[in-house]
């Protein structure tokens, strides 16, 4: 949690510094100005519902791992982007970095012949991060309201540990990730906007060797549904 708070605080500090009108801050941002693109910085806060779908094969018990579970957490992050206005729409390429809290999941282990499941996997996910290059298209739908949509590609990583008290394993994984989303933008002033949106994030599949590989593997396929609140400041 302290890392999340530091990142969130840093993002908000950048917004305050730029919004104060200090000439030195504005001069720095001129370095990033490209043609008609207007640079911006953004602080992100998200509530996530992440689903883990289990797979792989347990050779110690000779069965396929199965079932899925969902956990919720919160996340913080920052974004640097560029905005270009056209006659009836805007485009915004950007780079986004996010960190999320730890999460936990419970999925089926040994099925128990016959009858209900006898053992369950306890899966813990920590150090959850994602970095994505996004492209958004904004369109006005009212005088002070914009609708946007788009997505991005990049990478996601986490540290995963799994055990059913018989076999266990852990790994640190980084995977190709992609997201798609949409939302609403409310302009507060010429340089300041509030953004409320939804993101579907696919973080890929991580493979965890059970007992160093001698007992097979556990596959964790992770996707999350995110409600994101952002504050965005454009450089004058």
SVG drawing of the C-alpha trace seen along z (x, -y; Angstrom):
<svg xmlns="http://www.w3.org/2000/svg" viewBox="-26 -31 38 73">
<polyline fill="none" stroke="black" stroke-width="0.4" points="0.0,0.0 2.8,-2.6 4.0,-2.2 0.6,-2.9 0.2,-6.0 3.6,-7.3 2.7,-6.9 -0.7,-8.5 0.8,-11.4 3.5,-11.9 0.9,-12.1 -1.2,-14.6 2.0,-16.7 2.7,-16.9 -0.8,-18.2 -0.5,-20.8 2.9,-22.0 1.8,-22.4 -1.5,-24.0 0.3,-26.6 1.5,-28.2 5.2,-28.0 7.2,-29.0 9.9,-26.4 7.3,-23.5 5.7,-24.8 9.1,-25.1 9.8,-21.4 6.6,-20.3 7.4,-22.2 10.0,-19.6 7.2,-17.0 5.0,-19.1 4.7,-17.6 3.1,-19.8 -0.5,-20.4 -0.6,-17.9 -1.2,-19.3 0.6,-17.3 -1.2,-16.3 -0.5,-14.5 -3.1,-12.4 -3.6,-10.7 -5.6,-7.5 -7.6,-5.7 -9.2,-2.4 -11.4,0.2 -10.8,3.7 -12.6,7.0 -10.0,9.6 -10.9,13.1 -8.4,16.0 -9.3,19.0 -7.2,22.0 -5.7,24.7 -2.7,27.0 -2.1,30.6 -1.2,31.9 0.9,35.0 1.1,35.8 -2.7,36.4 -3.1,37.0 -5.9,34.5 -6.5,31.3 -6.7,28.1 -10.1,26.4 -12.5,23.6 -12.1,19.9 -12.4,17.2 -12.7,13.4 -11.3,10.9 -11.5,7.1 -8.8,4.5 -7.9,0.9 -5.1,-0.6 -3.3,-3.9 -1.2,-5.1 -0.2,-7.9 -0.4,-8.8 1.4,-11.0 -0.4,-11.7 -0.8,-14.0 -4.1,-15.3 -4.9,-16.6 -8.1,-18.4 -10.0,-17.9 -13.2,-19.5 -15.6,-17.0 -13.3,-14.7 -10.0,-14.4 -7.4,-11.7 -5.2,-11.0 -2.2,-8.7 -0.8,-8.1 1.4,-6.0 -0.1,-4.6 1.4,-2.9 -0.7,-1.3 -0.1,0.6 -2.8,2.6 -3.2,4.1 -2.6,7.7 -5.4,10.2 -6.3,13.7 -8.2,16.6 -9.4,20.1 -9.8,22.7 -10.3,26.5 -7.6,29.0 -8.0,32.8 -11.5,33.8 -11.9,36.6 -13.3,39.9 -16.3,39.8 -17.9,36.7 -17.1,33.0 -13.7,31.3 -11.4,32.5 -8.6,29.9 -8.5,26.3 -5.7,24.1 -5.0,20.9 -3.5,18.4 -2.0,15.1 -1.1,12.3 1.2,9.5 3.3,6.8 0.6,6.3 1.5,3.8 0.7,2.9 2.1,0.5 0.2,-0.2 0.4,-2.4 -3.2,-3.5 -5.1,-5.3 -8.4,-7.0 -10.9,-8.8 -13.1,-11.5 -16.4,-12.8 -18.6,-15.5 -22.2,-14.4 -23.2,-17.6 -21.9,-21.0 -19.9,-19.9 -19.7,-16.1 -17.5,-13.9 -17.7,-10.2 -14.6,-8.3 -13.4,-4.8 -10.3,-2.9 -7.7,-0.6 -4.0,0.2 -1.3,2.9 1.6,3.4 2.7,5.7 1.4,6.8 3.2,8.5 2.7,10.0 4.2,12.4 2.0,15.5 2.2,18.2 -0.1,21.3 -0.6,24.1 -3.2,26.8 -1.1,27.8 0.2,30.8 1.9,29.3 3.0,25.7 4.9,23.2 5.5,19.6 6.7,17.5 7.2,13.9 5.6,13.4 5.4,10.7 3.0,11.1 1.7,9.4 -1.4,7.4 -4.1,5.5 -7.1,3.5 -10.2,1.9 -12.5,-0.7 -14.8,-3.6 -16.1,-6.4 -17.1,-10.0 -15.1,-13.2 -16.3,-16.3 -14.3,-19.4 -13.9,-21.5 -11.9,-24.3 -9.8,-24.9 -7.0,-22.8 -8.6,-20.5 -10.9,-17.5 -12.5,-14.7 -12.6,-11.2 -14.8,-8.3 -14.4,-5.1 -14.4,-1.3 -11.4,0.8 -11.3,4.5 -7.7,5.7 -6.4,9.0 -3.1,9.8 -2.3,13.1 -1.6,16.5 1.1,17.3 2.6,20.8 3.6,21.9 5.7,25.1 4.3,27.2 7.1,28.5 9.7,27.3 8.0,29.0 8.0,32.5 4.2,32.2 3.1,30.6 2.0,27.0 -0.7,24.6 -1.9,22.1 -3.4,18.8 -5.3,16.9 -6.0,13.4 -8.5,10.7 -9.9,7.7 -12.8,5.3 -11.8,1.9 -13.8,-1.3 -11.4,-4.1 -11.6,-7.7 -9.0,-10.1 -8.1,-13.8 -6.3,-15.2 -4.4,-18.5 -3.4,-19.9 -0.3,-22.0 -1.2,-25.6"/>
</svg>
